[in-house]
Amino acid sequence: MNESSALRSVSLGDGRMAIEGLSARYIQGSARRFRLKAAELRLIGGFESRDGRLEDAQRILAEAHVADGALRRAGFDGEAEAIGLTLRPLSASSEQPRLLLMLGYREEGGSEMPFADAFLAPSVFEALKADMLRGFAQEVSLSATTSLWVREEDRDLPDASPLGWYLAPGSDGKAVVPARGFIDSIEWMPQARPELLAETMPVPHAAADHEADEDWPESSAEQLRKINWSFKLLLLLLAFMMIIIAVK
């Protein structure tokens, strides 16, 4: 089905999203963590002059893929193949202790490309850079709690099953609304050896079958999850406002 041809309008509310013309319903607050794996790390150095101040513009670039799933745009066909990951240090003067993540699409060379920007505490960035320069960090993996959407029927998929993560369409029906989140963990390691992958592959856990309801009634547990998710989004908004203030 060509979802993009059926796109008309988007309705949002209470952590749910519906797109006119599509049968799929989307929700936020999945119990699963969004996970990225990246390789081909490259250190970029430099400085920027901003508002009369000289600022360090160093960053680490990598090519990332969604682990155990895919990044998609709600209402559009296809999925993001490779995601351009940029890891940046937060300002040394920032009091932000959390590691932040932003996901979306930006125009590059006349076409829209998926991106992920990770904002790391200076100590974390310096540790990653030091290990990278010594050859101990050639692959990076991170997990995050984000404002990305998932299909309602996929909410309780077991961890071993691939999961589609969706960016919400913009008000014009074409662009996407960037998603934001907190990075729960970040790890790096030397290049993995293929012969060791089978030994390190985790064993999937069995999960009970779950039949999705057609209606949207909310149990007490769902209401509590909605409250917790709203609180996380408020903290996330405050965190990004602090970054903007620090940059200015």
C-alpha positions as CSV (number, residue, x, y, z in Angstrom):
1,M,0.0,0.0,0.0
2,N,1.3,3.4,-0.9
3,E,0.6,5.2,2.4
4,S,1.8,8.6,1.1
5,S,-0.9,8.8,-1.5
6,A,-3.6,8.4,1.2
7,L,-2.2,11.0,3.5
8,R,-4.7,13.8,4.3
9,S,-4.6,15.2,7.8
10,V,-3.0,14.2,11.2
11,S,-4.7,14.3,14.6
12,L,-2.6,14.2,17.8
13,G,-3.7,13.9,21.4
14,D,-3.0,12.0,24.6
15,G,0.0,10.2,23.2
16,R,-1.9,8.9,20.2
17,M,-1.8,9.8,16.5
18,A,-4.1,9.0,13.7
19,I,-3.7,9.8,10.0
20,E,-6.8,10.3,7.9
21,G,-6.9,7.6,5.2
22,L,-4.8,5.1,7.1
23,S,-6.0,2.3,9.3
24,A,-2.9,2.3,11.4
25,R,-2.9,4.0,14.8
26,Y,0.2,5.2,16.5
27,I,1.1,5.6,20.1
28,Q,4.1,7.0,22.2
29,G,5.6,5.5,25.3
30,S,6.7,2.0,24.1
31,A,8.3,-0.2,26.8
32,R,11.0,-1.0,24.2
33,R,14.1,1.3,24.0
34,F,15.1,2.8,20.7
35,R,18.6,1.4,19.8
36,L,21.2,2.6,17.4
37,K,24.3,0.9,16.3
38,A,27.0,2.9,14.4
39,A,30.4,2.2,12.8
40,E,33.0,4.0,10.7
41,L,33.6,6.7,13.4
42,R,35.4,9.8,12.2
43,L,36.6,12.7,14.4
44,I,36.0,16.2,13.0
45,G,37.9,19.0,14.6
46,G,37.5,22.8,14.3
47,F,36.1,26.0,15.8
48,E,33.2,28.3,15.3
49,S,32.8,32.0,15.9
50,R,29.4,32.6,17.4
51,D,28.1,35.9,19.0
52,G,31.6,37.1,19.3
53,R,32.8,34.0,21.0
54,L,35.2,31.3,19.8
55,E,33.7,27.8,20.4
56,D,35.0,24.3,19.9
57,A,33.1,22.6,17.1
58,Q,34.6,19.1,17.3
59,R,32.3,16.2,16.7
60,I,32.3,12.5,15.8
61,L,30.5,11.3,12.7
62,A,29.3,7.8,12.1
63,E,26.9,5.8,9.9
64,A,24.2,4.3,12.1
65,H,21.4,1.7,11.7
66,V,18.4,0.9,14.0
67,A,19.1,-2.3,15.9
68,D,16.2,-4.8,15.8
69,G,13.9,-2.5,13.8
70,A,13.7,0.4,11.4
71,L,13.1,4.2,11.4
72,R,10.2,5.3,9.2
73,R,8.0,8.3,8.5
74,A,4.4,7.8,9.4
75,G,2.3,8.1,6.2
76,F,5.2,7.4,3.9
77,D,6.5,4.2,2.3
78,G,10.0,3.0,2.9
79,E,12.4,3.1,5.8
80,A,15.7,4.9,6.6
81,E,18.6,2.7,5.3
82,A,21.6,4.5,6.9
83,I,21.3,7.3,9.5
84,G,23.9,10.0,9.7
85,L,24.9,10.0,13.4
86,T,26.7,13.0,14.9
87,L,28.0,12.9,18.5
88,R,28.6,16.4,20.0
89,P,29.8,17.5,23.4
90,L,27.5,19.8,25.4
91,S,29.0,23.1,26.5
92,A,31.4,22.8,29.4
93,S,29.3,25.4,31.2
94,S,26.1,23.4,30.8
95,E,24.6,21.9,34.0
96,Q,22.8,19.2,32.0
97,P,23.7,15.8,33.3
98,R,21.5,13.9,30.8
99,L,22.7,12.6,27.4
100,L,20.3,13.8,24.7
101,L,19.2,12.5,21.3
102,M,17.4,14.2,18.4
103,L,16.2,12.3,15.3
104,G,14.7,13.6,12.0
105,Y,15.3,14.4,8.4
106,R,17.3,17.3,7.0
107,E,17.9,18.4,3.4
108,E,21.3,17.4,2.0
109,G,22.3,17.8,-1.7
110,G,18.7,18.4,-2.7
111,S,17.3,15.4,-1.0
112,E,16.0,14.6,2.6
113,M,18.3,12.4,4.6
114,P,17.7,10.9,8.1
115,F,19.9,12.1,10.9
116,A,20.5,11.5,14.6
117,D,22.3,14.1,16.8
118,A,23.6,12.9,20.2
119,F,24.6,15.5,22.7
120,L,27.0,14.1,25.3
121,A,28.4,15.4,28.6
122,P,31.9,16.7,28.0
123,S,33.4,13.9,30.1
124,V,31.6,11.2,28.1
125,F,32.6,12.8,24.7
126,E,36.3,13.0,25.8
127,A,36.3,9.4,26.9
128,L,34.9,8.3,23.6
129,K,37.3,10.4,21.7
130,A,40.3,9.1,23.6
131,D,39.3,5.5,23.1
132,M,38.6,6.2,19.4
133,L,42.0,7.6,18.8
134,R,43.6,4.6,20.5
135,G,41.6,2.2,18.3
136,F,39.4,1.0,21.2
137,A,36.2,2.6,19.9
138,Q,35.3,1.7,16.3
139,E,31.7,0.8,16.9
140,V,29.1,2.6,19.1
141,S,25.7,1.5,20.3
142,L,23.2,3.5,22.3
143,S,19.7,3.1,23.6
144,A,17.3,5.9,24.3
145,T,13.8,6.7,25.5
146,T,12.3,8.9,22.8
147,S,9.2,10.6,21.5
148,L,9.1,8.4,18.5
149,W,5.9,6.6,17.6
150,V,5.1,2.9,17.2
151,R,2.0,1.2,15.7
152,E,-0.5,0.4,18.4
153,E,-0.6,-3.3,17.5
154,D,3.3,-3.5,17.8
155,R,3.4,-2.0,21.3
156,D,3.9,-5.3,23.1
157,L,6.1,-7.1,20.5
158,P,8.8,-9.2,22.2
159,D,12.4,-7.8,22.2
160,A,13.5,-10.3,19.6
161,S,10.9,-9.1,17.0
162,P,11.8,-6.1,14.7
163,L,10.0,-3.0,15.6
164,G,9.1,0.0,13.4
165,W,9.8,3.4,14.9
166,Y,7.9,6.4,13.3
167,L,8.5,10.1,13.0
168,A,5.3,12.1,12.9
169,P,4.5,14.1,9.7
170,G,4.6,17.8,9.8
171,S,1.7,20.2,9.5
172,D,2.2,20.4,5.7
173,G,1.9,16.7,5.4
174,K,5.3,16.3,3.9
175,A,8.1,17.2,6.4
176,V,8.5,15.4,9.6
177,V,8.5,16.5,13.2
178,P,11.9,15.8,14.8
179,A,11.8,13.3,17.7
180,R,13.8,13.9,20.9
181,G,14.8,11.7,23.8
182,F,17.1,10.8,26.6
183,I,20.0,8.4,26.0
184,D,19.8,5.7,28.6
185,S,23.1,4.1,27.8
186,I,26.0,4.4,25.4
187,E,28.8,1.8,24.7
188,W,31.7,1.6,22.4
189,M,34.0,-1.2,21.4
190,P,36.6,-2.3,18.8
191,Q,35.5,-3.6,15.4
192,A,33.5,-6.8,16.0
193,R,34.9,-10.0,14.6
194,P,32.3,-12.0,12.6
195,E,33.4,-15.3,14.0
196,L,32.5,-14.1,17.5
197,L,29.0,-12.8,16.8
198,A,27.3,-16.2,17.2
199,E,28.9,-16.6,20.7
200,T,27.8,-13.1,21.9
201,M,24.3,-13.2,20.4
202,P,21.7,-12.9,23.2
203,V,19.1,-15.6,23.5
204,P,15.6,-14.2,22.9
205,H,13.1,-14.6,25.7
206,A,9.7,-16.2,25.1
207,A,6.8,-13.8,25.3
208,A,3.1,-14.4,25.7
209,D,0.9,-13.7,22.7
210,H,-1.0,-10.5,22.9
211,E,-4.2,-9.6,21.0
212,A,-4.6,-5.9,20.3
213,D,-8.0,-4.4,21.1
214,E,-9.8,-2.6,18.3
215,D,-11.1,0.2,20.6
216,W,-8.9,2.5,22.7
217,P,-10.2,2.0,26.3
218,E,-7.6,2.9,28.9
219,S,-6.9,0.8,32.0
220,S,-5.3,2.1,35.2
221,A,-1.9,0.9,34.0
222,E,-2.2,2.7,30.7
223,Q,-3.3,5.9,32.4
224,L,-0.3,5.7,34.7
225,R,2.0,5.1,31.8
226,K,0.6,8.1,30.1
227,I,1.3,10.3,33.1
228,N,4.8,9.0,33.4
229,W,5.4,9.6,29.6
230,S,4.1,13.1,29.9
231,F,6.4,13.8,32.7
232,K,9.4,12.5,30.7
233,L,8.4,14.7,27.7
234,L,8.3,17.7,30.1
235,L,11.8,16.9,31.4
236,L,13.0,16.5,27.8
237,L,11.6,19.9,26.8
238,L,13.2,21.6,29.8
239,A,16.6,19.9,28.9
240,F,16.6,21.2,25.3
241,M,15.6,24.7,26.5
242,M,18.6,24.6,28.8
243,I,20.8,23.7,25.8
244,I,19.4,26.5,23.7
245,I,20.0,29.0,26.6
246,A,23.6,27.7,27.1
247,V,24.4,28.0,23.4
248,K,23.0,31.6,23.3
